[in-house]
Amino acid sequence: MKLFQKLLVAGTALGVLTPMAAQASEAFNLEAMSSYERSGSKAKRFDSTTFTKEVSNEIATLKGRVDGLEVKQNEFEAGSFSDTTTLDGKAIFSVGQADTDDDAYTGKIQGYYTYQMNLNTSFTGDDNLYVRIKSGNHQGYSVAKGAVNTYLKAGNGNADSLKVDKIWYTTPIGDHHTVWIGPKIENYYMHGTTPSIYKPVLKAFTLGGNAAAYGASTDTGAGYAYKADNGFAFSTNVGTKSNSTTKVGSSYINTGLLTDETKTSWATQVGYTQPRYSVSAIVNNKYNGWADTSYFTSDDGALRGGDGSSTNIGLRAWWRPEETGTAVPSISLGYDTSETDNATNSNTTAYFVGLNWQDMFSPDDRIGIAFGQPQKQENDEVDPFLYEIYYEYKVNDSISVTPAIFGGTHENASDVETDMTGYVVNTTFKF
């Protein structure tokens, strides 16, 4: 009976300690133990006492290694940035040029950079404080930001100064509701429906044609979104900033927030999304000369300032195939209209078509083709047109290279039709 008890104890101990012993680099040899028992040697008989002696040293070794790992973990956490904040970012090198048939612009090869860090901090596990720190010297090719649509999505004109250009806080309320608030936020971060899945090179093609309905300036704002389980979504948000054109004597004054003199943008969106398609509509009312179209419209279409207010409507839709790596691309569409009450600025229209192919020649690569009409005044004799073609090659998980061609027709400051062609190679480093 005592022998049976000893064997029972030994078997139980083996079941508990074998997983730990298997992790040790010098685990005890079960085959050798078996030979102990078969040898018949009285001195090497397998019992609970012998077993305990054999593994005691291994247990001590494992404990020492675990203690060492705990020390290293504590040292890492003590020197880490934060236990609630994650950091990611990217650096983009751009080399390219843009040529026009306007003698005022001379095409020169130029090199630019953009550097960005994203800080995400959660205090409850569901909320997020977002801070974006950015620097760069990218304004466009050959010309200033806004002219002939050479401004890249990757561009950043901070004049080599590192600054916080986005900061806001968002938190869910229940299962279907989300709120945002921040001193530096744009309306398109606060919507319940993604308007486009096309990945652009030019800023003009962001958000399905970054026209007046979705275009916004970074400033103080707040928003709310409701997302139902069936794919329906509703969102509304407000952005506000001081009207710098208000003067007392010869000095500009701060008009505050949400006053009669304040520039304000109020956007409301409804949408319906399923895994392979989406449709949405947005109405964005802008007051007291809120003008944020300088970098994506034709010259005349960008003349939206003064004391005027506007009503901007945007329609968006996208669809993607069931599988990537086929000849069928994803399709993103956009259409915008804008009506102003300022007699010096007529109404405008814009449209966008974007096509993306993924995984065509290598894993995670992307082909993009987009074209459309930037904001065009209804009485304008020139029909502005813009296009881009690019191929994004992913070298590895952290590096991608994207050569692109872009161009189109533009109306310059002298009301003359101008053709433009540009070339760029973007190299993106993610961390």
C-alpha positions as CSV (number, residue, x, y, z in Angstrom):
1,M,0.0,0.0,0.0
2,K,2.9,2.4,0.8
3,L,4.5,1.6,-2.5
4,F,1.1,2.5,-4.3
5,Q,0.9,5.7,-2.3
6,K,4.4,6.7,-3.3
7,L,3.8,5.9,-6.9
8,L,0.5,8.0,-6.7
9,V,2.4,10.9,-5.2
10,A,5.1,10.6,-7.9
11,G,2.6,10.6,-10.7
12,T,0.8,13.6,-9.4
13,A,4.0,15.6,-8.9
14,L,5.0,14.7,-12.5
15,G,1.7,16.1,-13.8
16,V,2.3,19.4,-12.0
17,L,6.0,19.9,-12.5
18,T,6.6,18.5,-16.0
19,P,5.4,21.8,-17.8
20,M,7.8,23.8,-15.7
21,A,10.6,21.4,-16.2
22,A,10.0,21.4,-20.0
23,Q,10.8,25.1,-20.1
24,A,14.2,24.7,-18.4
25,S,17.1,24.3,-20.7
26,E,18.6,21.5,-18.6
27,A,15.4,19.6,-17.7
28,F,15.8,16.2,-16.0
29,N,15.9,13.1,-18.2
30,L,12.8,10.9,-18.0
31,E,14.5,8.1,-19.9
32,A,17.3,8.1,-17.3
33,M,14.8,8.0,-14.5
34,S,13.2,5.0,-16.1
35,S,16.5,3.2,-16.3
36,Y,16.9,3.9,-12.6
37,E,13.8,1.9,-11.9
38,R,14.8,-1.0,-14.3
39,S,18.3,-1.3,-12.9
40,G,17.0,-2.9,-9.7
41,S,19.7,-1.0,-7.7
42,K,18.5,-0.4,-4.2
43,A,20.4,2.9,-4.2
44,K,18.6,4.2,-7.3
45,R,15.1,3.1,-6.6
46,F,12.5,5.6,-7.8
47,D,10.4,6.9,-5.0
48,S,9.0,10.3,-3.9
49,T,12.1,11.2,-1.9
50,T,14.4,10.5,-4.9
51,F,12.2,12.4,-7.2
52,T,12.2,15.5,-4.9
53,K,15.9,15.5,-4.7
54,E,16.3,15.1,-8.5
55,V,14.1,18.1,-9.4
56,S,14.9,20.4,-6.4
57,N,17.9,21.9,-8.2
58,E,15.8,22.4,-11.4
59,I,13.1,24.2,-9.5
60,A,15.6,26.5,-7.9
61,T,17.1,27.2,-11.3
62,L,13.7,28.0,-12.8
63,K,12.8,30.3,-9.8
64,G,16.1,32.2,-10.3
65,R,15.3,32.7,-14.0
66,V,11.8,33.9,-13.3
67,D,13.1,36.4,-10.6
68,G,15.6,37.7,-13.2
69,L,12.9,38.3,-15.8
70,E,10.8,40.1,-13.2
71,V,13.7,42.4,-12.4
72,K,14.3,43.1,-16.1
73,Q,10.6,43.9,-16.6
74,N,10.5,46.3,-13.7
75,E,13.6,48.0,-15.1
76,F,12.0,48.3,-18.5
77,E,8.7,49.7,-17.1
78,A,10.6,52.2,-14.9
79,G,12.4,53.6,-18.0
80,S,9.5,53.4,-20.4
81,F,7.6,56.4,-21.7
82,S,4.2,55.6,-20.2
83,D,2.1,52.6,-19.2
84,T,-1.0,54.3,-20.7
85,T,0.4,55.9,-23.8
86,T,1.4,54.3,-27.1
87,L,3.6,56.0,-29.7
88,D,3.8,55.4,-33.4
89,G,4.9,57.7,-36.2
90,K,6.4,58.0,-39.7
91,A,8.9,60.0,-41.7
92,I,8.3,60.7,-45.4
93,F,10.9,61.7,-47.9
94,S,9.6,63.3,-51.1
95,V,11.6,64.1,-54.3
96,G,9.8,65.4,-57.4
97,Q,8.9,68.3,-59.6
98,A,5.9,70.0,-61.2
99,D,5.9,71.7,-64.6
100,T,3.3,74.0,-66.1
101,D,3.0,75.8,-69.4
102,D,2.8,79.0,-67.4
103,D,6.1,80.9,-67.5
104,A,5.4,82.0,-63.9
105,Y,6.2,78.5,-62.7
106,T,9.5,76.8,-63.4
107,G,9.7,73.1,-62.8
108,K,12.6,72.2,-60.5
109,I,13.5,68.9,-58.8
110,Q,13.0,69.5,-55.1
111,G,13.3,67.4,-52.0
112,Y,11.0,67.7,-48.9
113,Y,10.3,65.8,-45.7
114,T,7.5,65.3,-43.2
115,Y,8.0,63.9,-39.7
116,Q,5.0,62.8,-37.6
117,M,4.5,61.3,-34.1
118,N,1.1,60.0,-32.9
119,L,0.5,59.7,-29.2
120,N,-2.6,57.7,-28.0
121,T,-3.4,57.7,-24.3
122,S,-6.3,55.7,-22.8
123,F,-7.5,56.3,-19.2
124,T,-10.3,53.8,-19.1
125,G,-9.4,51.3,-21.8
126,D,-12.1,52.6,-24.2
127,D,-11.3,56.4,-24.4
128,N,-8.4,58.0,-26.2
129,L,-6.5,61.3,-25.9
130,Y,-4.9,61.8,-29.3
131,V,-1.9,64.1,-29.9
132,R,-0.1,64.5,-33.2
133,I,3.3,66.2,-33.3
134,K,4.5,67.1,-36.7
135,S,7.3,68.9,-38.6
136,G,8.3,69.3,-42.2
137,N,9.1,71.7,-45.0
138,H,6.7,70.5,-47.7
139,Q,4.6,73.1,-49.4
140,G,4.3,71.6,-52.9
141,Y,6.4,71.5,-56.1
142,S,7.5,74.6,-57.9
143,V,4.7,76.7,-56.4
144,A,3.2,77.6,-53.1
145,K,0.5,75.6,-51.4
146,G,-2.7,75.8,-53.3
147,A,-1.4,76.7,-56.7
148,V,-2.1,74.2,-59.5
149,N,-2.9,71.5,-57.0
150,T,0.6,70.3,-56.3
151,Y,0.0,69.9,-52.6
152,L,0.6,66.3,-51.4
153,K,-1.3,64.5,-48.8
154,A,2.0,63.8,-47.1
155,G,2.9,67.5,-47.2
156,N,3.5,69.6,-44.1
157,G,4.6,73.2,-44.2
158,N,5.8,73.8,-40.7
159,A,9.1,75.4,-41.8
160,D,11.1,72.8,-39.9
161,S,9.3,73.6,-36.6
162,L,8.1,70.7,-34.5
163,K,4.6,71.5,-33.2
164,V,1.4,70.0,-32.0
165,D,-1.0,70.2,-34.9
166,K,-3.8,67.9,-33.7
167,I,-5.1,67.2,-30.2
168,W,-8.4,66.0,-29.0
169,Y,-10.2,63.6,-26.7
170,T,-12.8,60.9,-27.6
171,T,-14.8,58.5,-25.5
172,P,-17.7,56.1,-26.1
173,I,-21.0,56.5,-24.2
174,G,-22.6,53.1,-24.1
175,D,-22.4,50.7,-27.1
176,H,-23.4,53.0,-29.9
177,H,-22.5,56.6,-29.0
178,T,-19.2,58.5,-29.3
179,V,-18.3,62.0,-28.4
180,W,-15.2,64.2,-29.3
181,I,-13.8,67.4,-28.0
182,G,-10.6,69.2,-28.7
183,P,-8.7,72.5,-29.2
184,K,-7.2,71.2,-32.5
185,I,-9.5,69.0,-34.5
186,E,-11.2,68.8,-37.9
187,N,-14.7,67.8,-38.7
188,Y,-13.8,64.7,-40.7
189,Y,-12.4,63.0,-37.6
190,M,-15.8,63.2,-35.9
191,H,-18.0,61.3,-38.4
192,G,-19.7,58.0,-38.1
193,T,-19.2,56.9,-41.7
194,T,-15.9,56.7,-43.7
195,P,-16.6,58.7,-46.9
196,S,-13.9,57.1,-49.1
197,I,-11.5,54.1,-49.0
198,Y,-9.2,55.5,-51.8
199,K,-5.6,56.1,-50.6
200,P,-4.4,59.3,-52.3
201,V,-1.1,61.0,-53.1
202,L,-2.6,64.4,-53.7
203,K,-4.4,66.2,-50.9
204,A,-7.2,67.1,-53.4
205,F,-8.3,63.4,-53.5
206,T,-8.6,62.9,-49.7
207,L,-12.0,61.9,-48.3
208,G,-13.4,61.3,-51.8
209,G,-12.5,64.7,-53.2
210,N,-11.6,67.0,-50.3
211,A,-13.9,69.7,-51.4
212,A,-16.0,72.2,-49.5
213,A,-18.2,69.7,-47.7
214,Y,-15.4,67.8,-46.0
215,G,-12.6,70.4,-46.0
216,A,-12.0,72.0,-42.7
217,S,-9.4,74.0,-40.8
218,T,-7.8,72.6,-37.6
219,D,-9.3,74.5,-34.7
220,T,-11.6,74.1,-31.6
221,G,-14.4,71.6,-32.1
222,A,-16.7,69.1,-30.6
223,G,-18.8,66.3,-32.2
224,Y,-21.2,63.4,-31.6
225,A,-21.7,60.1,-33.6
226,Y,-24.3,57.3,-33.3
227,K,-23.5,53.9,-34.9
228,A,-26.2,51.2,-35.1
229,D,-25.5,47.5,-35.3
230,N,-27.2,47.4,-38.8
231,G,-24.6,49.8,-40.3
232,F,-26.6,53.0,-40.1
233,A,-24.7,56.0,-38.7
234,F,-25.5,59.6,-37.8
235,S,-23.0,62.3,-36.7
236,T,-22.9,66.0,-36.2
237,N,-20.1,68.3,-35.2
238,V,-19.1,72.0,-34.9
239,G,-15.8,73.7,-35.5
240,T,-15.1,77.3,-34.5
241,K,-12.3,79.8,-34.6
242,S,-11.7,83.5,-34.2
243,N,-12.4,85.7,-37.2
244,S,-9.1,87.4,-37.7
245,T,-10.6,90.0,-40.1
246,T,-12.4,91.8,-37.3
247,K,-10.5,94.9,-36.3
248,V,-10.5,97.6,-33.7
249,G,-8.7,100.5,-35.3
250,S,-5.7,98.9,-37.1
251,S,-5.4,95.8,-34.9
252,Y,-7.1,92.4,-35.3
253,I,-9.1,91.2,-32.3
254,N,-10.0,87.8,-31.0
255,T,-13.7,87.3,-31.6
256,G,-13.9,84.3,-29.3
257,L,-15.8,81.1,-29.9
258,L,-19.4,80.7,-30.9
259,T,-20.1,84.4,-31.2
260,D,-21.9,86.3,-33.9
261,E,-18.5,87.3,-35.4
262,T,-16.9,83.8,-35.1
263,K,-16.1,81.7,-38.1
264,T,-18.0,78.5,-37.6
265,S,-18.4,75.2,-39.4
266,W,-21.3,72.9,-38.6
267,A,-21.3,69.5,-40.4
268,T,-24.0,66.8,-40.2
269,Q,-23.5,63.4,-41.8
270,V,-25.8,60.3,-42.3
271,G,-24.5,57.0,-43.8
272,Y,-24.9,53.3,-44.2
273,T,-22.0,50.9,-44.2
274,Q,-21.6,47.2,-44.8
275,P,-18.3,45.3,-45.1
276,R,-18.0,45.7,-48.9
277,Y,-19.8,49.0,-49.6
278,S,-20.9,52.3,-48.1
279,V,-23.1,55.4,-49.0
280,S,-23.2,58.7,-47.1
281,A,-24.3,62.3,-47.4
282,I,-23.1,65.4,-45.5
283,V,-24.3,69.0,-45.1
284,N,-21.7,71.5,-43.9
285,N,-22.8,75.0,-43.2
286,K,-20.0,77.5,-42.9
287,Y,-20.4,81.0,-41.5
288,N,-18.7,84.4,-41.5
289,G,-16.2,83.7,-44.2
290,W,-15.0,80.3,-43.1
291,A,-12.8,79.5,-46.1
292,D,-10.7,76.3,-46.1
293,T,-10.5,75.5,-49.8
294,S,-7.2,77.1,-50.7
295,Y,-5.2,73.9,-51.3
296,F,-7.6,71.8,-53.3
297,T,-9.7,74.1,-55.6
298,S,-9.1,76.0,-58.8
299,D,-8.0,79.6,-58.4
300,D,-11.5,81.0,-58.8
301,G,-13.1,78.3,-56.7
302,A,-10.8,79.1,-53.8
303,L,-12.1,82.7,-53.5
304,R,-14.4,82.0,-50.6
305,G,-13.8,84.5,-47.9
306,G,-15.0,87.8,-46.7
307,D,-18.2,87.8,-44.6
308,G,-20.0,85.3,-46.7
309,S,-21.6,82.0,-45.5
310,S,-22.0,78.9,-47.5
311,T,-24.0,75.6,-47.6
312,N,-22.0,72.7,-48.8
313,I,-23.4,69.3,-49.7
314,G,-21.3,66.2,-50.3
315,L,-22.3,62.7,-51.6
316,R,-20.0,59.7,-51.1
317,A,-20.0,56.0,-52.0
318,W,-17.5,53.3,-52.1
319,W,-17.4,49.6,-53.0
320,R,-14.6,46.9,-52.8
321,P,-14.3,43.4,-54.2
322,E,-14.5,40.3,-52.1
323,E,-10.9,39.5,-52.7
324,T,-7.7,41.5,-53.5
325,G,-5.2,40.6,-56.1
326,T,-7.7,40.5,-58.9
327,A,-8.3,42.8,-61.9
328,V,-11.3,44.3,-60.1
329,P,-10.5,47.5,-58.1
330,S,-12.2,49.1,-55.2
331,I,-14.2,52.1,-56.3
332,S,-14.7,55.4,-54.4
333,L,-17.0,58.2,-55.7
334,G,-17.7,61.8,-54.6
335,Y,-19.8,64.7,-55.7
336,D,-20.0,68.2,-54.0
337,T,-22.0,71.3,-54.5
338,S,-21.5,74.6,-52.7
339,E,-23.8,77.7,-52.6
340,T,-22.7,81.0,-51.1
341,D,-24.5,84.1,-50.1
342,N,-21.6,86.4,-51.0
343,A,-22.2,88.1,-54.3
344,T,-18.5,88.1,-55.1
345,N,-18.3,84.3,-55.0
346,S,-20.5,82.1,-57.2
347,N,-21.6,78.6,-56.6
348,T,-19.3,75.6,-57.2
349,T,-19.4,71.9,-58.1
350,A,-16.8,69.2,-57.9
351,Y,-16.6,65.4,-58.5
352,F,-14.1,62.6,-57.8
353,V,-13.5,59.0,-59.0
354,G,-10.8,56.8,-57.3
355,L,-9.7,53.2,-58.1
356,N,-7.4,51.1,-55.9
357,W,-5.9,47.6,-56.7
358,Q,-4.2,45.7,-53.9
359,D,-1.8,42.7,-53.8
360,M,-1.4,42.8,-57.5
361,F,2.3,42.1,-57.9
362,S,3.5,41.6,-54.3
363,P,1.8,41.3,-50.9
364,D,0.4,44.6,-49.6
365,D,1.3,46.6,-52.7
366,R,-1.2,49.1,-54.1
367,I,-2.1,50.7,-57.4
368,G,-4.0,53.9,-57.5
369,I,-5.7,55.9,-60.2
370,A,-7.9,58.9,-59.5
371,F,-9.3,61.8,-61.4
372,G,-11.9,64.5,-60.9
373,Q,-12.9,68.2,-61.0
374,P,-11.8,70.5,-58.2
375,Q,-14.2,73.1,-57.1
376,K,-15.4,74.9,-60.2
377,Q,-17.5,78.1,-60.3
378,E,-20.7,77.7,-62.3
379,N,-19.8,80.6,-64.7
380,D,-16.1,79.7,-65.1
381,E,-15.0,79.2,-68.7
382,V,-12.2,76.9,-67.6
383,D,-13.0,73.3,-66.6
384,P,-10.4,72.4,-64.0
385,F,-9.3,68.8,-64.0
386,L,-6.9,66.8,-61.9
387,Y,-5.5,63.2,-62.0
388,E,-2.9,61.0,-60.3
389,I,-1.4,57.5,-61.0
390,Y,0.8,55.8,-58.5
391,Y,2.2,52.4,-57.4
392,E,3.0,51.8,-53.7
393,Y,5.6,49.0,-53.1
394,K,5.9,47.7,-49.6
395,V,9.6,46.9,-49.0
396,N,8.8,45.5,-45.5
397,D,6.4,46.2,-42.6
398,S,8.1,49.6,-42.0
399,I,9.2,50.9,-45.4
400,S,7.3,51.6,-48.5
401,V,8.2,53.4,-51.8
402,T,5.5,55.2,-53.9
403,P,6.3,56.7,-57.3
404,A,3.5,58.8,-58.7
405,I,2.5,61.0,-61.7
406,F,-0.1,63.7,-61.4
407,G,-1.4,66.6,-63.5
408,G,-4.3,68.3,-65.0
409,T,-5.8,71.6,-66.1
410,H,-6.0,74.7,-63.8
411,E,-7.0,78.3,-64.0
412,N,-4.1,80.5,-62.8
413,A,-4.3,83.9,-61.1
414,S,-4.5,85.6,-64.5
415,D,-7.6,83.6,-65.5
416,V,-5.6,81.7,-68.0
417,E,-6.0,78.0,-68.6
418,T,-2.7,76.2,-67.5
419,D,-1.7,72.6,-67.9
420,M,0.4,71.0,-65.2
421,T,2.3,67.7,-64.9
422,G,4.1,66.5,-61.8
423,Y,6.3,63.6,-60.7
424,V,7.1,62.5,-57.2
425,V,8.7,59.6,-55.3
426,N,7.6,59.2,-51.7
427,T,9.5,57.0,-49.3
428,T,7.7,56.3,-46.1
429,F,9.3,55.0,-42.9
430,K,6.9,53.8,-40.2
431,F,7.8,53.2,-36.6
